[in-house]
Amino acid sequence: MQGDKAVKSNHFNLESFIREHFASLCAIAFKLTGNSETAQDLAQEVIIKFWENRKQYESLESIENYLFIMIRNESLNYLRGLAREKKRYEKVTLDNDREDSLWDTIIEQEANLLLNEAIAGLPPQCKRIVNLSLTGKNTKEIAEELDIAANTVKVLKSRAIHKLREYFSENDIWIEF
């Protein structure tokens, strides 16, 4: 094997070492990671690590086997790092979702308090109609329950909405009906 002789010789040439091993290291890393750019980066890292410590590898019987182990380990470490990163991202996303949910709940409660305060200031018949509407009852159902005409319900509901808009406008509260 030409690579084995290169390590043992005093004329250890980085350029020829790269030419001899880079492609195979890339192929192995690509097979493990599925990403060609990552594979090239990992192959470069392995070559640099190997080159920087080449003196301690002079007694190796097979450089190729050792490089294979190095590239496999680098690739697996890279994949573990991706998995950790994904878990951190999922945790941050989950935390953000919880925080958003908390804010949504707070805003909803505050909006309900403001709405209830505004409804409390309505005339009694308008207040009853709005509260029944908020429970999901339609105009006909409200008219039957209050024993009044459906048109009366419509008129009182319209007045109630107008008064609620005035209340929110006077208190600088923006709300959409």
C-alpha positions, 0 to 999 in steps of 0.5 A: 500500500502506497499510503503505508509507505508514505507515513513511514518515509521521511518524505511525508508529503501532505499534498500526495497524502490528500490526493491519495485519501481525501476522496475515499474519506469523503465517500465514507463520510457521505455514506454516513451523513448523506451530505456532500459538503459535510462529508468534505468538511469531515474529511478535511478535519480528519486529514488535518488531525492525522497530519498534525499528529503524523509522528505518532502514526509512523508505526501503524500497519494500515493508515487506511484502517486508521483513517476509516476509524477516524472518519467514521468517528468524526461522522458519528460525532457530527450526527450526534451533534445534529441530534443534540441540536435538534433536541435543543431546538425542539425544547426551545420551540416547545418552551416558546409554544408554552410561553405563547400559550400562557400569553394567549391565556392571559390576553384572553382573560384580560379581554374577557374581564374588559368585555364583562366590565363593558357589558355590566354597564349596559342597560339590563335588557341589552345586557341579558341579550348580549349574555345570551348571544355569548352563550351561542343563542341566536336571535329567535332563541333569545326572543323566545326565552325573553318572550319578546319579538325577534326584531326587538332582540335585533334592535337591542342587540344593535344598541348594545354593540354600539354602546360596547364600541363607545365604551371601548373607544372611550377607554382606548381599547381596540376590539373587533366585533 
